[in-house]
Amino acid sequence: MALSKAKSYRILFMKSITKQSDVHFSLMITYEQLKDAFSQVEKMNEHSYHQGSNNYLKIWYDCYWQTNWQLHSFAYYQADKLICLVPFFIEKSKFFPFTKTLYLVGQGEPEHAEVALEYLDVYIKPGYEQTVYPLLIKEINKLNFDQCVVKAVFEDSHIAKIMPHITGNLTQQHFAQYKVNNTQWQLAQLSKNTRSRINRCKNQLAKLSATLRWLTIEEYDSAWVLLKNFHQKRWRKKGENGAFVAIEFNEFHKTLREKNSGTIAMSAVFIGEQPIAIHYYLVTDDTYHFYQSGWDEQNFAKLSPGLFLHFWSITNCPEKYYDFMMGGVNNSYKAKFNTDARAMISITVVKSPLKLFFSKVCNKLNRLLFSRFIGT
């Protein structure tokens, strides 16, 4: 029989109560304080907060941070040793009824402009989980917010284990990370249908004298413009804009190209000197994380250059792992590459359902009035 939230919390608390007397709490309300804490975590070499680097978080903060957001991160220390870091902030809506949403730093940007940082978590020093979990649950439950939203985290992450104990109505969406170990991966492992598609595309590209390669740093800017063009044309066909129109989104990736070029990579299919398909990656110590793609659908609709570019990029990846990142649990094309699937989850805990409902109604009315005003 499943334990109730209250009962499981009491058991967790009883297991750790004797270890908490020498643990003290520290609140961080400035990014400089949080950055120092991130540096302590990195020096321990025990945990990657986001894909191996907190550079992404610093750039995210510089590009996205808004004046109506309040940093509310905290840490726990045993003596002077950091044993837990919780990088939260509260987004207060600019409009009535001024709802408050609790997010992890690195998420919470507007949906139309989001960079979708995945695999975020709180840091807990190994061995201190049972000591820290009850403290975190108690502290988070004390915070004043209307909902807490955590996206694209591993199902076995610390934050995913903590969220069910937060007071409110909990909802979950299930996903998966799809990842390939390049040292063990072979084309023969794929299904007959997938192999056939790859080989057919290979033959078609050969007839066009196509070439494939990793791009140089000097090519990144021009390739980004072309990738953006490919991507936007596809989204416009769907009647949507896509993230590439957002200033913050473009600034985030521009900063990576100009100041952190070692954290990204791009591969492409060329016909002559012209790329017809481009893949864009975030790079960490041992992994290429597939982040975005675009291809010339107008002139090469009968090809599958993106599919073949995945095959080529996996077989020519300089690092051990090729990560497709998050996808759906069922019928994801990423699973067709004989990937290892790891359970992921997005979680929302709602503490003030009526206030949030009223906020949605107000926002809808505001948009309707604004659209009518523009139309007059």
VONUBA-570236 format. One record per atom (N, C-alpha, C): residue in one letter; x, y, z. Coordinates in steps of 0.1 Angstrom, whole numbers, plus 5000, padded with zeros to 4 digits. Each point is the difference from the previous one (the first is absolute). Example, Ala and Ser with C-alpha at 12.3 -4.5 7.8 and 13.67 -1.06 7.14 Angstrom:
2
A513249435078/A499150125000/A500950125000/S499650114993/S500950115000/S499250115008/
# end
This chain:
376
M500949885000/M499150125000/M500950125000/A499750114992/A500850124999/A499850085013/L501150065004/L500050085012/L499450134997/S499350065009/S499450144998/S501250095000/K499850124995/K501050115000/K500550035014/A499050025009/A500450035014/A500849895007/K499549884998/K500749895006/K501449984995/S500250004987/S501349984994/S500950125004/Y499550125002/Y500850115004/Y500449985015/R499149945008/R500449985014/R501149895001/I500049904992/I501049905000/I501350064995/L500050084990/L501250064995/L500650095010/F499150085008/F500550095010/F500649925012/M499449895004/M500549925011/M501449944997/K500249974987/K501349944997/K501150105001/S499750134998/S501050104999/S500150095012/I499150005009/I499950105010/I501350015009/T500649885002/T501250005009/T501250064993/K499950034987/K501250054992/K499950154997/Q498950065004/Q499850144996/Q500550115009/S500549965012/S500350105010/S501250094996/D500949954992/D501250084996/D499950054986/V498750004994/V499850054986/V499450145001/H500550104993/H499550135001/H499650054986/F499050105000/F499350054988/F500650134995/S500150024987/S500550134994/S499150044989/L499550125000/L499150054989/L500850094991/M499749984987/M500750084990/M499050084992/I500150134999/I499150094993/I500650084989/T501449984998/T500750064989/T500649894991/Y500250034987/Y500649904992/Y501549985003/E500750105006/E501449995004/E500149895010/Q499150005010/Q500049905010/Q499849864995/L499049994990/L499749874994/L501249954992/K500650094992/K501149974992/K501249945008/D500250065012/D501149955009/D499649865004/A498749975003/A499649875004/A500249904989/F499650044988/F500249914988/F501549974998/S500950095003/S501449984999/S500549905010/Q499450005012/Q500449905010/Q499649864995/V498849994994/V499549874995/V501049954989/E500350094991/E500949964989/E501449955005/K500550075010/K501349965005/K500049865007/M498849965004/M499949875006/M500149894990/N499650034987/N500049914989/N499149885003/E498950025007/E499149895004/E498750014993/H499750114993/H498750014994/H500050114989/S499349974989/S499850104990/S498650065002/Y500050135001/Y498650065002/Y499350004987/H500650044989/H499349994987/H501049964990/Q500049874996/Q500849954989/Q501450045001/G500550005013/G501550015002/G500550145002/S499250104999/S500550145000/S499050095006/N500450105009/N499150105004/N500150124991/N500849994990/N500150114990/N498650034994/Y499349904997/Y498750014994/Y499150085009/L500149985013/L499150075010/L500450155001/K501350034999/K500450145001/K499550074987/I500149944989/I499650064987/I498450025001/W499449895005/W498550015001/W499650115009/Y500750025011/Y499750115009/Y500250144993/D501150014993/D500350134994/D499050034989/C499449904993/C499150024989/C498650015004/Y499649935011/Y498649995003/Y499550075012/W500950035009/W499550045014/W499250134999/Q498950005007/Q499150125000/Q499850065014/T499750125000/T499950085013/T498949955009/N499049934994/N498949955009/N500349865005/W501249954998/W500449875005/W500850025013/Q499849915009/Q500750015013/Q500849885002/L501350015001/L500849885003/L499849965014/H499749875002/H499749955014/H500749865000/S501350004999/S500849875001/S500549985014/F500249885003/F500649985014/F500949875000/A500850005010/A501049895001/A500049955015/Y500649885001/Y500249955014/Y501549965001/Y500550035011/Y501549985003/Y500149915013/Q501049925000/Q500449935012/Q501450055003/A500150075011/A501250085003/A500150104988/D501150004993/D500250094989/D499949924986/K499549885001/K499949924988/K498650004994/L499950044987/L498750004993/L499549864998/I498849985005/I499449864998/I498750014992/C499550124997/C498850014992/C499850144994/L499650004988/L499850134993/L498749994992/V499150105003/V498650004994/V499950134993/P500250004986/P499950134993/P498650034995/F499250065008/F498750044997/F499950154997/F498950044993/F499650145000/F498550004999/I499450125003/I498650025000/I499650104989/E499249964990/E499550094990/E498750065005/K499950135002/K498850075003/K499450064988/S498849964996/S499350054988/S499950165001/K500250064989/K499950154999/K498550045000/F499149914999/F498650034998/F499149945011/F498950075003/F499149955010/F499549864996/P499949905009/P500150015015/P501449985005/F501150024992/F501449995004/F500449875006/T499849904992/T500349865004/T501549995002/K500449905009/K501449985002/K500349854997/T501049984991/T500449874996/T501549975004/L500249895006/L501349965005/L500749914989/Y501250044995/Y500749934990/Y501449975005/L500749904993/L501449995001/L500750104991/V501150055005/V500850104991/V500449924988/G499750064988/G500249944987/G498849964993/Q498850025007/Q498749984994/Q499150115003/G498850004994/G499050115004/G500050114990/E500950004990/E499950114990/E498749984992/P499650114993/P498749994992/P500149884990/E498949934998/E500049884992/E500550034985/H499650124995/H500350034986/H501550034998/A500750015012/A501550044999/A500849905007/E499549895005/E500749915009/E501249934993/V501149985008/V501149924995/V499949865004/A499149975009/A499749865004/A501249935006/L500550055010/L501149935007/L499549885007/E500649894998/E499549875005/E501049955011/Y499549895007/Y500849935010/Y500350085013/L499350115002/L500350085012/L499749925013/D500650045011/D499749935013/D500650095011/V499649965012/V500750065012/V501249925002/Y501050065006/Y501349935004/Y499949955014/I500349875002/I500149945013/I501249925001/K500950025009/K501249925001/K499749865003/P500549904992/P499749865002/P500149965014/G499149935005/G499949955014/G499250095009/Y499650124996/Y499350095008/Y498550014996/E499649914991/E498650014996/E499049995011/Q500149905008/Q499049985011/Q500150115010/T501150075002/T500150115009/T499350134994/V500250024987/V499650124994/V498650004995/Y499549894995/Y498650004994/Y499050065010/P499949965012/P499050065009/P500150155002/L501350045000/L500350155002/L499550074987/L500249954988/L499650064988/L498550014999/I499349895003/I498649995000/I499350115009/K500650015012/K499550095010/K500250144995/E501250034995/E500350144995/E499250044988/I499849914990/I499250034988/I498650025004/N499549925009/N498650025004/N499750135008/K501150065005/K499850135006/K500050124991/L500449984987/L500150104990/L498650054996/N499950134996/N498750054996/N500050004984/F499349904995/F499949994985/F498649944997/D499650024988/D498749944996/D500149874992/Q501249984994/Q500249884993/Q501549984999/C500549884999/C501449974998/C500049914987/V500950044991/V500149944987/V501449954997/V500249874999/V501349944997/V499949924987/K500850044990/K499949934987/K501249924997/A499849894992/A501049924994/A501249965009/V499649945012/V501049955009/V499949845000/F501149945004/F500049855001/F499049965011/E499449894997/E499049945009/E500649965014/D501349974999/D500749965013/D500950115006/S499750134995/S500850115005/S499550045014/H500850085007/H499650045014/H498750084999/I499950094991/I498850094999/I498749924997/A500149904992/A498949914997/A499549935012/K501049965009/K499649935012/K499450095011/I500450124999/I499550105010/I498650064997/M499850024987/M498850074996/M498749935005/P499849875000/P498849945005/P499750045015/H501050055007/H499850035014/H499650155002/I500050074989/I499650155001/I498550015001/T499550085009/T498650025001/T499450064988/G498949934995/G499350054988/G499549894991/N499450034989/N499649904990/N501149974990/L500449885000/L501149964991/L499649944987/T500550044989/T499849944987/T501449974994/Q500049894992/Q501349964994/Q499849974985/Q501150034992/Q500049954987/Q501349924998/H499949894993/H501149914999/H500750014986/F501350005000/F500850004988/F501249915001/A500950014991/A501349915001/A501150084994/Q501249975005/Q501250044994/Q500549894991/Y500450034988/Y500549904990/Y501450024997/K500949905004/K501450035000/K500749874994/V501150034993/V500849894993/V501450005006/N500549885003/N501449995003/N500749964988/N500850104995/N500649984986/N501049885000/T500649975011/T500949895000/T499449864998/Q498749995002/Q499349884999/Q498950004988/W499950114993/W498950014991/W500449964986/Q499149934993/Q500349964986/Q498750014992/L500150024987/L498950014991/L499249875000/A500749895001/A499349875000/A499049985011/Q500150085011/Q499149995011/Q498750064998/L499850084989/L498850074997/L499049914993/S498850035000/S499049924993/S500250004985/K499549904994/K500149994985/K499550124993/N498850055005/N499450114993/N500950135002/T500650025012/T500850125002/T501349994992/R500649884999/R501249984992/R499750034986/S498949954995/S499650024986/S499950154997/R499350085009/R499950144998/R501350074999/I500949965009/I501350065001/I500849974987/N500049884996/N500749964988/N499450064987/R498750015000/R499450074988/R500450154999/C500050065012/C500450145000/C501550024997/K500849905004/K501450014997/K500249994985/N499349914993/N500149984986/N499650134992/Q498950065005/Q499450114994/Q501050125001/L500650025012/L500950105002/L501349984992/A500449884998/A501249974992/A499850044986/K498849984995/K499750044986/K500150154998/L499850085011/L500150145000/L501450055004/S500949905002/S501450045004/S500050075013/A499149975009/A499950065013/A501249975009/T500450095009/T501049975010/T499450045014/L500649935010/L499650035014/L501250035008/R500050105009/R501150035009/R499650085011/W500950015010/W499850095011/W500450144996/L499350105004/L500350144996/L501150065009/T500750094994/T501150075008/T499350125008/I500750055010/I499550115008/I499750124991/E500850024990/E499950114991/E498749994992/E499449894998/E498849984993/E498750015008/Y500250005013/Y498849995009/Y499050114997/D500450134999/D499150114999/D499149984987/S500749984989/S499249994987/S499149875000/A500549895007/A499249885001/A498850035009/W500150075010/W498950045009/W498950074993/V500450094991/V499050084992/V499249914991/L500849904994/L499349914991/L499149905008/L500549955011/L499249915008/L498750075005/K500250135004/K498850085004/K499050014989/N500550024988/N499150024988/N499349864997/F500749895000/F499449874998/F498949985011/H500450025012/H499149975011/H498750095000/Q500250134997/Q498850095000/Q499149974989/K500549964988/K499149964989/K499149895004/R500549905007/R499249895004/R499050045010/W500350085010/W499050045010/W499050094994/R500350084991/R499050094994/R499049924992/K500449894994/K499049914994/K499049955010/K500449995012/K499149955011/K499250125006/G500350124995/G499350115006/G500650065013/E501249965003/E500750045012/E501350074997/N500550075009/N501350084998/N501249925003/G500049925011/G501249935004/G500950095009/A500949935007/A500850085010/A501050094993/F500449974987/F501050084994/F499750154998/V498750045002/V499650144998/V500350085013/A500249935011/A500250075013/A501450055001/I500150135005/I501350065001/I500849935011/E499449965011/E500849945011/E500549864995/F499249934993/F500549874995/F501250024991/N500050094991/N501150034991/N501250055007/E499850085010/E501150065008/E500749885008/F499249915005/F500649895008/F501049924991/H499549964988/H500949924991/H501150084994/K499750134998/K501150094995/K501250015010/T499650005013/T501050015010/T500849875000/L499449884998/L500749885000/L500949994988/R499650054988/R500950004988/R501250095002/E499750125006/E501150105001/E500949995012/K499549955011/K500849995012/K500249865006/N499249914995/N500249865005/N499949904989/S500750034989/S499949914988/S500349865002/G500849975011/G500349865003/G498949925006/T498950075003/T498849945006/T498949964989/I500350034988/I499149974989/I500749934988/A499249944992/A500549944987/A498950004990/M500449994987/M499050004990/M500549904989/S499149924995/S500349914989/S499050034988/A500449974988/A499250044989/A500249904988/V498950004992/V500149934987/V500150114989/F501049984991/F500350104990/F499749944986/I499450084992/I500049984985/I500850114994/G501249974995/G500950114996/G500450075012/E499950135000/E500450085012/E498850045009/Q498849954996/Q498850045007/Q499549895010/P499950045012/P499349915010/P498649984997/I499549875000/I498649984998/I499349945013/A500949975010/A499549955013/A501050035010/I499650055012/I500950055010/I499549945014/H501049955008/H499749965014/H500850095009/Y499450035011/Y500750095010/Y500049935013/Y501250005007/Y500249925012/Y500550095012/L499649965012/L500750055012/L501049895004/V501250045003/V501149915002/V500550015015/T500149885006/T500649995013/T501249915000/D500549965012/D501249935001/D500149874991/D498949925000/D500049884993/D498849974991/T499250114998/T498749994993/T499850114990/Y499449964988/Y499450104991/Y498549995002/H499450115004/H498550005003/H499450074987/F499249924993/F499350054988/F498950105005/Y500150124995/Y499250115005/Y499050054990/Q500450024988/Q499150064990/Q500449964986/S499150004990/S500349974986/S499250074991/G500450004987/G499250064989/G500549954987/W499149994990/W500549954987/W499150074989/D500549994988/D499450074989/D498849914995/E498950025005/E498849924997/E499550044986/Q500250124996/Q499550054987/Q500649934988/N501349985001/N500749944988/N500449865002/F499949945012/F500449865002/F498949935008/A498850024997/A498949945008/A500049854999/K500549944989/K500049864998/K501149935007/L501050075005/L501149945007/L499750005015/S500849935008/S500050015014/S501450035005/P500550124997/P501350045003/P500250015015/G499050035008/G500150015014/G500349875007/L499349904995/L500149865005/L501449954997/F500550024988/F501449964997/F501050085007/L499850125002/L500950095008/L500149955014/H499049955006/H500149945013/H500949875000/F499849924990/F500849884999/F501550044998/W500250094992/W501450054997/W500650065013/S499250085007/S500550075012/S500349915011/I499149895002/I500349905010/I501349934997/T500249964988/T501249924996/T501250085000/N499950134999/N501250095000/N500050095012/C499349975010/C499950085012/C501449995008/P500650115003/P501350005007/P500049955014/E498850005006/E499849975014/E499349865001/K500049955013/K499549875002/K498549994998/Y499350105004/Y498550004999/Y499450094991/Y498949964993/Y499250084991/Y498650005006/D499650125005/D498850025008/D498950074991/F498949934997/F498950064993/F499250095009/M500249995013/M499350085010/M498649955001/M499150085006/M498749955003/M499049984988/G499349895001/G499049984990/G498849935006/G498949974992/G498949945005/G500249855004/V499249955008/V500249865005/V499649904989/N499050034992/N499549914989/N500350064986/N500549914992/N500250034986/N500950114997/S501050025008/S501050114997/S501049954989/Y500250084991/Y501049964989/Y501449985007/K500350065011/K501349995007/K500249855004/A498949935004/A500249865004/A500449914988/K499850054988/K500349914988/K501549994999/F500850085007/F501549994998/F500649915011/N499249915005/N500549905010/N500650075012/T499350105005/T500450085011/T499749945014/D500750045010/D499749965014/D499050115005/A498949965004/A498950095005/A500150015015/R500050125005/R500050035015/R498850085003/A499249965010/A498750075003/A500250145004/M499250094994/M500050145004/M498650055004/I499950115006/I498750045005/I499950155001/S498850064997/S499850145003/S498950005011/I500150095010/I499150005012/I499550145003/T498850005003/T499450135004/T499249975014/V500350095009/V499249995013/V499350135002/V498749995000/V499150125001/V499550025014/K500350115006/K499550035014/K498850095000/S499850084989/S498950105000/S499249984987/P499349894998/P499349984987/P499050114996/L499350055010/L499050114996/L500750124995/K501150045007/K500750124996/K500649984986/L500549884997/L500649984987/L498949994989/F498949955003/F498950004991/F499550144997/F499950095010/F499650134998/F501150084992/S501349975002/S501050064993/S499949964985/K499749884996/K499849964986/K498950074994/V498950025007/V498850074995/V500450154997/C500750065010/C500450144998/C500950014988/N501049914999/N500950014989/N499349984986/K499149925000/K499249974988/K499250134996/L499450065010/L499250124997/L500950124996/N501250015006/N501050104996/N500449984986/R500349884996/R500449974986/R498950044990/L498849965004/L498850034991/L499850154999/L500150085011/L499850144999/L501150074992/F501349945002/F501150064993/F499949984985/S499649884996/S499849974986/S499050084994/R498950035007/R498950094995/R500550144998/F500850045010/F500550145000/F501050024988/I500849904997/I500950004989/I499350014987/G498849925000/G499249994987/G499250134997/T499950095010/T499250124997/T500850114994/
# end
